[in-house]
Structures are given as C-alpha cells and as structure tokens.
C-alpha cells in the first residue's frame, strides 16, 4: 500500500494576485519562493509558510460574490518511492477513479485526480531538485517586482 509522506502544497485560486501577495508576503510576512506561468499563461506563484510548507496561488479565478467562499485549486501529496507512485496510480485507476496521464516535471513526475467531493488532488514523486529558474514569470505583478528588486540589491 502506498503512503503519502507529506503535503507538498495546497493550491488556492485568486482573482487578484497583487492583493493576495500583498496580504500573504507583505502583511503576514511569508516568503515568495517561485513565480511562473502555467502552460495556458496564467500566473502560478508559490509562497512558503514556514518549516518547508508552502502553498501555490493560481491567478485567473472569477471574483466570488460577497460571502461566497473561494474554492481550493488542489492539494498535492508526496509519495517517497517510484514503486509507491506507480502503485497509487494503478490503485486509483483500478478503483474506477479517473486520473490524468502522468506528467513529467523538472522535479520528478505527477498526476491529478478528484476525490468524491470533486476536490482536485495531486500525487507527486520528487526525484530531483528542480533546475528551473524559480522566478520565471517574465512580467510579475508590481508587488512581486518590488520584492525581486529588493532581493537582488
């Protein structure tokens, strides 16, 4: 039986990346650790909470009306070995859970699926340190541009 070793990150959606980062990195003092664009061109930023725990923020959500809670983008769970990764994939498929194709990433590989409540989950296997530039968004929001300028000076 495969075992998840930790939550790598929880991903949230935002309709205002600038305000979201001002809140988490400015007001709460969390650290921006990554800026990137998704294949469809949306911003995907990572913020470290502390102790190696992080969450991802995806831009492009539609604003929700007052009092309507925002939805979770996904929950990423890590497995420790290639055998557990393969077992998780096959176990879910064998139990009728629709899974995505396996996606090769700079850090290893991953796939996605949904729980019975339609919450999107991700299983990932981290086999190597990512060699990707962690700040690869060519046009970051103004608050992030300021953070990056401070860090480089």
Buried (B, 14 or more C-beta within 10 A) or exposed (E): EBEBEEEBBBBBBBEEBBEBBBBBBEEEEBEBEBBBBEEEEBBBBBBBBEEEEBBBBBBBBEEEEEEEEEEEBBBBBBBBEEEBBBBBBEBBEEEEBEBEEBEEBEBBBBBBBEEEEEEBBBBBBBEEEEEEEEBEBEEBBEBBEEBBEEEEE
